[in-house]
Amino acid sequence: MHALETAYTVYANKRRQRHGPLVGRYKAKPVEDDNYHLALSRYVHRNPIRTQAMLEPPLDERLALLRSYRWSSYWAYVGQEKAPEWLAQGPVLVFCGRTLPEQHRQYARFVESGLGRSGAEDEGPIKASPFAVGGMAFIDRIRALLMESSRRTRNPEDTALRVKAPVFPAERILEVVANGLRVDPADLKKRHRNSDLRGIAARMLCRHAGLTQRQAAAVLDIGTGAAINKQLLRLETRLRQDAGLRRRIEAIESRLR
């Protein structure tokens, strides 16, 4: 895909006497589980109606474009045309029923339901991280694995010309988190019953200080990396239920970025 996009960009730029990138950077990410897998498939098939021009038209127009868009595999996924030999639909449709006609119907219902909404239910998890598609604990685990792999294989000459992303000291991260939550930084290292403080601090340490879960556990005086993982999983559940908590964390993330 990377080679195809590069070659077509060169061709199009020469033909149209333009310069610069033509399409987004190709990327591939690990996906956590079946739910995220399905959400990712829906996100891709909704791309034709995720343009600025399609935000305002009524629902029936957006639905018509989704169903008629030429450069999409959606019509094959819902059984309205024969799928090309190279298109492997099974990994997606297997979650939508037992028989093929049932799979086509359920997948169409899954993709087309909620077209009037913003689509944030898909965009949030998919755009949350450059490392993976999934929950916070999964993203942090993949990030830690990538960092560890990079440390093992890196040669100084390979990275001499790269621009390094800023990594904040752990104590500075805790100051920003404490300020955003209006607590004392010392409270982030204390055990509180039914509290989100340590989970939020752990999330920010892993994402913005470049720490592994084990290292974050040491900073927060928590026993092990497994305990940090539990904190992150608990926080993920809370975020799905509490819009106010999501807003506070987004404000902290924005300041750290």
N, C-alpha and C positions, 0 to 999 in steps of 0.2 A: 504493500500500500504506500509506503514512504517513497519507493522508487517511482510508482505510478504518478503520485501527486507531484513529485519534483519534475518528472519529464513533461507532464501536461502543463505545469506552470511555465516552464521554459518555452514550450510551443505557443501557449496562449499569449505570453508576453511579447514574443517576436511577431506574432500575427497581428496583435492589436497595438503594437508599438507602445507598450507600457512596461513598467518595471515593478519589482517588489513582490511580496507573497500574494498568492491568489486564494489559497485555502488555508484552513487552520492546520496547526502542526499535528502530524499523525502521532497518536499515542495509544498505548495498550495498558490496561490496569487489571490486576486480579480483582475478582468479584467474590464477595463473601458467601452468599448462599442463594437459594432459589428465589426468595422474594426480591432481592436486589437484581438478580439476573432478569427476572420478568420486568421490573421497573426500567432497567436499562434498555430492554427491547422496545418497550412502549415509548421511551424517550426518543429513541432513534426513529421510530415510525412516525412520531409526531413532528419531526423536524420541519416538514413542509409548511406547517401552520404555526411554527414558532418564530415567525418573522415579524418585524415591526408593522408591515403592511397588513398582517392578518390579525392584529390585536383587536381592531375595532369591528370588522364585519360580523354579521349575525352568525349564530351557531350553525345554521343550515349551510351557509356559504363555506365555513371552515370545514364542515364535515364533507362537503362535496369535493373540496380541494384534496383533503386527506385521501379520499377514495379514488380520485382520478389522477393523482400525481404520477407522472410517467416514470420517474427515476427512483422508484421505491419497490421493495419486495412485499409491501403490505397486502396488495391484492392477492398474491400467492398465499400469504399466511392465513387469509380468511377464506380461501377456497374458491375465489372468483376467477382465477386463471391457473394454468398449470405451472408448477414451480420448475425453474431451470434445474438441470442436473447438479449444478455446483451449490445450490442453496440447501443447506442442512437445517430444516425447520424443527426436526425432532427435539433438540435440546430445549427449545422454548415451548412448543406445543404439548410436550409430554405433561406439563403442569396444568393443562387446560381441559382435561377430560379423558375418557377412555377411547372413544372411537374418533376417527378423523373428522367426520362432520361435526361432532360435538366440540372437538378442539377448535375448529374454525369458528364456530359460533361464540364460544366462550372467549376466545382471543379477541374477536371483533368487539365484543361487549367490554372487555377489559381496556382496550385501547381507546374506544370511542366514548366511554363513560367519563363524565367530568371535563369535557372539552371546553366548557364555559369557564372553568377555573383557570388559575394562573399557570398551573403545571409545576408549582413549587414542590409538590410531593415527590416528583421525580428529580427535578433539577438540584434540590438540596443535597441529597446523598451522592449524586453523581459528580457534582462540582465541588464537593466539600474538600477534596484532597487530590493532589497530583499523584499520589502513591497508589490509591486503591479506591474501590467502590464498596462501601459497607458501613458498619457501625464504628464508633470511635475506637473501641478496643481493637477491632480488626485493623483499622487504619494505622493505629500506633504500633501494632505488632509487625505489620508489613514494613512500616518506616524503619523500625529497629533492625529488621532483617536486612534491609537495603543498606543501612548505614554500616552494619557489621560486615556485610559482603564488600562494601566499598573500602573499608579499612584494611581488609585482608588482601585485596588485589591492587590497591592503588600504588602507583609509582609517582614520584615527585614530578617527573617530566610530563606525565599525562595530564596533570592539573595545573601546571605553571601558569597558563594563560586564562584560566577560568576565573570568572568573577564569583567570589564567595558570598553566599547569602548571609545576612547578619544573623548571629546567634546571640541571644541575650544571656547574661549571667543568671544563674538560678535565683539568686537573692533578688535581683531586679524584677524577675518574673513574679516572684511572690509579692513584691511591693505593689506592682500593678494590679495583680489579682485582688489583694487585700483592699486596695483603694477602690476598685470597682465594686466590691462586695460590702464595703464600709465596715471592715473588721480590722483588727490588729494583725499584722503579718504573723505574729507568734501563734495566733488562733489556727492558722492553716496547718500547724504541726501538732495540734492537739486532737485527741479523739473526742468527737461529739456524737451523741446518739442521734441517728436519723438525720445527719447533716450532709450537705453537698460540698462543704468547703474543701475537704481533701481531694474529692473527685475532680473538682474544677481546677485546683492547683496542679494535680497530676496531669490533667489534660494539657494545660498550658506549658508545663515543664517538658513534656514529651514533644510537643509541637513546636515550641519556640526557643527552648534551651538546648534542643538536640539530645535530650537524655533518653536512655532506654527506660523501660518500666522499672527495672531493678535499681537503676541510678536514681530515678524519681522517688522510689521507696526510701532510699537512704536519706535524701534531702528532707523528706516529710516525716522521718522517724516512723515509717511503717515497716513491718517485718520483712516482707518479700515482694518481688515483682508480681507474684500471683495475687497478693493483696491489692496492689495497684490495679491490676486487671479487673478485680471484683468492683473496685470503686468506679472504674470507667464504665463497666457494664451497668451498674446501678444508676450512674449519672445519665447514661443514654436512655434508660427507661423513663427517668424523671423528665428529661427534655421533651419526650414525646407527649407528656401529659401537662407540662407547665409552660405556657407561652411567656410568662414573665421571666422565668429562669432562662429561657432561650434568648430573650432580649438582653439580659444582663451579660450572658456569655458572649453574645455577638458584639456587645460594646467593648468588652475586654479584648476579644480577638482583634477588633478594629484598631484599638490603641496599640497593641503589640505589633500589628502589621505595619 
